[in-house]
């Protein structure tokens, strides 16, 4: 009888310890499940961004000119021998290019179309242009003003858009100022 309080205290301590240990295991398991779900959500977002979003790459096409159409219907023709057009045959702008001369980086979209496209990032004045419907090719290109001090500098282009199925997304690309280089860096 004298040992009864001691046994009760020992059982209480053991019960408390077991309950505490079970709670820790349960919390660890819940954390693993939450981490797993978060990884799956991120993987799904990347799959969706690749499946239903634009994916810009450098154009492999060879051509003699590209055309830009203005808002009022005017048109400018950029010839490939002009020194400012970056494409498969010209990987760097001409040394003679002056400040604020337009740089034309010819690209193509191997992904889906998008709506409400907005560009931002390191390159001031960058715009995404589409050739007018003169022939079936309709090239895409980034156009931006040349800054001699930035020549060769790695710069980011941030593209925000709405996918055809209504998702708002943002992708980040990287290029070098005045060079025929472009890579999507986020999402990879």
Protein Blocks (a to p, Z undefined) as FASTA:
>chain_A
ZZmmmmmmmmmmmmmmmmmmmmmmmmmmmmmmmmmmmmmmmmmmmmmmmmmcccddddfb
dcfbdcdddfkopacdddfklopaccfklcbdcfklcehiacddddddfbdcdehiaced
jbghiacdddddfbfnlpadddddddfklgoiacddddddddfkopacdddddddehiac
dddfbdZZ
